[in-house]
Amino acid sequence: MFRLIVKSIVVAGLISASPALAAGLKVAVVAPTEGPFATLGKQMVDGAAFQADDRGSQIVPIAESCDPAGGEALTKALLASGAEAAIGFLCTESLEAALPALAEARIPAITLSVRSDILMEDALKKNWPFFRLAPSGKAEAAAITDVIVASWKGKPLALIDDGTIHSRELVESVRNALAEIGVTPVFTDTYRPAQEQQVGLVRRLAKSGATHIFTGGDRYDTAVIARDAKAEKVAITLLGGDVLNAADLDVPLENGVLAVTVPEASRSSDAEAVAKAMRAIGIEPEGYVLPAFAAMSLLEQAKDQAAKDGSALPEALLKGPFATILGPIKFNGSHERTATPYRLMEWQDGHFVAATGEGGAD
C-alpha cells in the first residue's frame, strides 16, 4: 500500500502527461557508513531506497570517508558501480575527487549537502554535471536580505555577528546587499560567543535604539540574547540564519525568534503521506531521508525526459520542473534550484513554523 501512496504523490502532474515511464535506473548513493556522520549517511540510503523500491530502480551504496585521501578509492567505486547517476555527497572533499571522472563518464552528481560556491563555479567552468539540491552559500544571505527589505522597512536595524568566519561573512554579505539599496543599520557589533549571558550586548542594542536585529550567531547565543532581552525588558525582534535550525542546548529558544531556514520536509503537506508510509515500516523521515527520496524521484523523472527527448541524463536534468515532495524542482543554468528553499520561520512551542503576518515586524 505504501508504494501506491508514494507513487500517487511523486509522479502526479508532469509525469502524467509524458509517455510510458522508462525503466528504473541505477543510482550510486555516496554517503558515510561509519564514523560521526554514519547516521546521516544511513538517512540518505534509506530515503533513496524507499523511492527506488517503488519504481524498480536500484541503489548502490558507496562509502564516503570525507577525507581527501579516500578520493581515488571513491572514484573507482563509483565508476565500477555501473551507476547512471550519483546522489548524496555529504562532504566537499568527495565531490572534488569524483567530479572529473564523473564528468568524463557523463554521470550527473546531485549533492544533498555541499553548499560551496567555489566548487560550483569550478564545475560550471569545467562543464562538470554537478547539481545541487542543497541551497548555495549565497542563497542564505540573499533570502535574509529579502526578508529584511520586505518586512522591516523603516525599522531601526542592527546587524551583529559572533566573530566566527561563517557568522562574519554572512552578516557582511547581508550588510553589503542592504547598502546597495540604501539601507543602513543603526548599530553593528561583534559579540563574544558561548557566554552564559549577553546582558551587555542587549543594553548596547537598547541604547542604540535598534528594535529589529539580525544575528549571524548560532542557536545557543541567539537563545541567550533573546532570554536576556526579555529579562531586561528590552523589546526586540530577533532574526537568525539557518544555524538556528538546531537542537536546544542549555538555554531554550524563546517563542517568537525568527529564522531564515529550510523548513523540515516531513512537516509539509506534500510529504505527509510519504512520511507516514516511511514510519509504517520503521523509517523516521528526518534529516536527509526525504531529500534523498526527492533526489531519486527527480532522477527517475529526468530519465523519462531523456527517453522522450533522446537526450543524455545531465541535459534532461536541466529541463523540468520535476514534481517532488520538496515541491517542484527546476535547475537553472548554474545547476542550482531556481526557487530558493529558504523560508521565514518562527519558533513556537518547540519547533519552527511558518512566520505569520509580516514575520515579526511591528
C-alpha positions in Angstrom: 0.0 0.0 0.0 2.8 2.5 0.9 4.2 2.1 -2.7 0.9 3.2 -4.2 0.7 6.2 -1.8 4.3 7.2 -2.8 3.7 6.8 -6.5 0.5 8.8 -6.5 2.3 11.8 -5.0 5.6 11.7 -6.8 4.5 11.1 -10.3 1.5 13.4 -10.3 1.4 16.4 -12.7 4.3 16.5 -15.0 4.9 12.7 -15.3 1.2 12.0 -16.1 1.5 13.9 -19.4 4.6 12.1 -20.5 4.9 8.8 -22.5 5.2 5.5 -20.8 7.7 5.5 -17.9 11.2 4.4 -18.8 12.8 1.6 -16.9 14.2 2.3 -13.5 17.8 3.4 -13.2 20.8 2.6 -11.1 21.9 5.3 -8.7 25.0 5.4 -6.5 24.3 6.8 -3.1 27.6 8.3 -1.8 27.3 8.6 2.0 29.3 7.9 5.1 28.9 4.4 6.6 31.0 4.8 9.7 32.3 7.5 12.0 30.4 10.5 13.3 28.4 11.0 10.1 27.2 7.5 9.7 23.7 8.3 10.9 23.4 11.0 8.2 24.7 8.5 5.6 22.1 6.0 6.6 19.4 8.6 6.2 20.5 9.2 2.6 20.5 5.5 1.8 17.1 4.9 3.5 15.4 7.7 1.6 16.8 6.8 -1.8 16.0 3.1 -1.3 12.4 3.8 -0.3 11.7 5.6 -3.6 13.8 3.1 -5.7 11.6 0.3 -4.5 8.6 1.9 -5.9 9.9 2.3 -9.5 12.2 -0.7 -10.0 15.3 1.4 -9.7 18.4 0.2 -7.9 20.7 2.0 -5.5 24.4 1.2 -4.9 25.6 2.5 -1.6 29.2 3.7 -1.8 31.1 4.6 1.4 32.1 8.2 1.8 35.1 8.9 4.0 35.0 12.7 3.8 38.8 12.5 3.6 40.8 13.7 0.6 43.0 10.6 0.9 39.9 8.4 0.1 39.1 10.2 -3.1 40.8 7.7 -5.5 39.0 4.7 -3.9 35.7 6.6 -4.0 36.1 7.4 -7.7 37.0 3.9 -8.6 34.0 2.5 -6.7 31.7 5.0 -8.5 32.9 4.1 -12.0 32.8 0.4 -11.2 29.2 0.6 -9.9 27.6 0.9 -13.3 25.5 3.8 -11.9 23.8 6.2 -14.2 23.8 9.0 -11.6 25.1 9.6 -8.1 23.4 11.4 -5.2 24.4 12.1 -1.6 27.9 13.6 -1.1 27.9 14.9 2.4 31.4 16.4 2.0 33.1 18.8 -0.4 36.2 16.6 -0.5 34.2 13.7 -2.0 32.9 15.8 -4.8 36.2 17.4 -5.6 37.7 14.0 -6.0 34.9 12.3 -8.0 33.6 15.1 -10.3 36.3 15.0 -13.0 35.8 11.2 -13.6 32.0 11.5 -13.4 32.1 14.3 -16.0 34.2 12.1 -18.3 31.6 9.3 -17.9 28.7 11.8 -18.2 27.3 10.7 -14.9 25.5 13.5 -13.1 26.0 14.1 -9.4 23.4 15.7 -7.1 24.6 16.8 -3.7 22.1 16.9 -0.8 24.5 18.8 1.5 27.5 20.6 0.0 26.9 24.4 -0.4 30.4 25.5 -1.6 30.1 28.3 -4.1 33.7 27.9 -5.2 33.1 24.2 -6.1 30.1 25.1 -8.2 32.0 27.8 -10.0 34.7 25.3 -10.9 32.1 22.8 -12.0 30.5 25.2 -14.4 33.8 26.3 -15.8 34.8 22.7 -16.5 31.4 21.6 -17.6 31.0 19.0 -14.8 27.5 17.6 -14.5 27.1 18.7 -10.9 23.7 19.7 -9.5 22.7 20.9 -6.1 19.5 20.2 -4.0 21.1 22.0 -1.1 21.0 25.8 -1.3 24.1 27.6 -2.3 26.2 29.5 0.1 25.0 32.8 -1.4 21.3 31.9 -1.2 21.1 32.3 2.6 22.3 35.9 2.6 20.0 36.7 -0.3 17.0 35.2 1.4 17.8 37.1 4.7 18.2 40.4 2.8 14.8 39.8 1.1 13.1 39.3 4.5 14.7 42.4 6.0 13.7 44.6 3.0 10.2 43.2 2.7 9.3 43.0 6.4 11.5 45.5 8.3 11.3 48.6 6.1 11.8 51.7 8.2 12.6 49.7 11.3 15.7 50.6 13.4 18.0 47.7 12.3 21.0 46.2 14.0 23.4 43.6 12.4 25.5 41.6 14.9 27.9 38.6 14.5 29.9 36.4 16.8 33.3 36.8 15.1 33.4 33.3 13.6 34.1 33.1 9.9 30.6 31.9 8.9 28.9 34.5 11.0 31.1 37.3 10.0 30.8 36.5 6.3 27.1 36.0 6.4 26.4 39.3 8.2 28.9 41.2 5.9 27.1 39.8 2.8 23.7 41.0 4.2 25.2 44.4 5.1 26.7 44.8 1.6 23.4 43.8 -0.1 21.4 46.3 2.1 24.0 49.1 1.4 23.4 48.7 -2.3 19.7 49.7 -1.9 20.4 52.4 0.7 19.6 50.6 3.9 22.0 51.4 6.8 21.8 49.7 10.2 21.7 52.0 13.3 24.0 49.6 15.1 26.6 46.9 14.3 28.6 44.8 16.7 30.7 41.7 17.1 30.0 39.9 20.4 31.9 37.2 22.2 30.2 33.9 21.6 29.4 31.0 24.0 28.9 33.2 27.1 26.5 32.5 29.9 24.9 35.9 29.5 24.8 38.7 26.9 23.3 41.5 29.1 26.0 43.9 28.0 25.1 43.4 24.3 21.4 43.7 25.0 22.0 47.0 26.8 24.1 48.3 23.9 21.3 47.3 21.5 18.7 49.2 23.7 20.9 52.3 23.8 21.3 52.3 20.0 17.5 52.3 19.5 17.6 49.2 17.4 14.4 47.2 17.6 15.0 44.7 14.8 18.2 42.7 15.0 19.7 40.2 12.6 22.3 38.0 14.1 24.7 35.6 12.4 25.3 33.8 15.6 24.4 30.2 16.5 21.4 28.9 18.3 22.8 29.0 21.8 24.0 32.6 21.6 20.7 33.7 20.0 18.8 31.9 22.8 20.9 33.7 25.4 20.4 37.1 23.7 16.6 36.5 23.5 16.4 35.4 27.1 18.5 38.4 28.4 16.5 40.9 26.3 13.3 39.5 27.9 14.7 39.8 31.4 15.9 43.3 30.7 12.5 44.2 29.3 14.1 45.3 26.0 11.6 44.7 23.2 13.4 43.4 20.1 12.6 41.3 17.1 15.4 38.8 16.6 16.2 37.1 13.3 18.8 34.5 12.7 20.0 32.3 9.8 19.9 28.6 9.1 22.1 27.7 12.1 19.2 28.4 14.3 17.6 25.2 13.0 19.4 23.0 15.5 18.8 21.4 18.9 18.4 23.5 22.1 21.4 23.3 24.4 21.4 24.8 27.9 19.1 27.7 27.1 15.9 27.1 25.2 14.9 29.4 22.3 12.2 31.9 23.1 9.0 31.9 21.3 8.9 34.5 18.5 12.5 34.2 17.5 12.7 34.2 13.7 14.9 32.3 11.3 15.5 32.2 7.6 15.9 28.4 7.2 14.8 25.4 5.2 11.6 24.0 6.7 11.5 20.5 7.9 10.3 18.5 4.9 8.4 15.9 7.0 6.1 18.7 8.3 4.9 19.8 4.8 1.6 18.7 3.3 3.4 17.5 0.2 5.4 15.0 2.2 2.8 14.0 4.8 1.7 10.7 3.1 5.2 9.7 2.3 6.4 10.4 5.8 3.5 8.3 7.2 4.4 5.4 4.9 8.0 5.6 5.9 7.2 5.5 9.6 4.9 2.5 9.0 8.0 0.4 8.0 10.3 1.9 10.7 12.0 4.7 8.8 11.9 8.1 10.6 11.7 10.8 7.8 14.3 13.1 9.4 17.5 14.8 8.2 18.4 13.6 4.7 15.8 10.9 4.3 13.2 13.0 2.4 15.8 15.0 0.3 17.3 11.6 -0.8 13.8 10.3 -1.6 13.2 13.5 -3.6 16.5 13.2 -5.5 15.7 9.7 -6.6 12.3 10.7 -7.8 13.8 13.7 -9.6 16.3 11.4 -11.4 13.7 8.9 -12.4 11.6 11.7 -14.0 14.7 13.1 -15.7 15.4 9.7 -17.2 11.8 9.7 -18.5 12.5 13.1 -20.0 15.8 11.9 -21.5 14.0 9.0 -23.1 11.3 11.3 -24.5 13.9 13.8 -26.0 16.6 11.3 -26.9 19.0 13.3 -24.7 21.5 12.4 -22.0 20.6 12.4 -18.4 22.6 15.6 -17.5 20.9 17.5 -20.2 17.5 16.2 -19.2 18.0 17.4 -15.6 18.0 20.9 -16.9 14.5 20.5 -18.3 11.9 20.2 -15.6 10.3 21.4 -13.4 10.1 18.0 -11.7 7.4 17.2 -9.2 8.8 16.1 -5.8 7.8 16.1 -2.2 10.0 19.1 -1.7 7.9 20.9 -4.2 8.5 21.5 -8.0 12.3 21.5 -8.6 13.9 23.1 -11.7 17.6 23.7 -12.1 18.8 26.9 -13.7 21.8 27.3 -16.0 24.1 27.4 -12.9 22.8 24.0 -11.8 21.1 25.5 -8.7 17.4 25.3 -7.8 15.6 28.2 -9.5 13.4 28.7 -6.4 15.1 29.2 -3.0 14.2 26.5 -0.4 14.6 29.1 2.4 11.6 30.4 4.2 10.9 32.8 7.1 10.1 30.7 10.1 9.2 31.5 13.7 10.0 29.4 16.8 6.8 28.5 18.6 6.4 25.9 21.4 9.3 23.6 20.4 9.5 23.9 16.6 9.8 26.3 13.7 6.5 27.1 12.0 5.8 29.4 9.0 6.0 33.1 10.2 2.7 34.8 10.2 1.9 38.4 9.3 5.0 40.4 8.5 7.4 38.0 10.0 7.8 39.8 13.4 7.5 43.3 12.1 5.6 45.5 14.5 
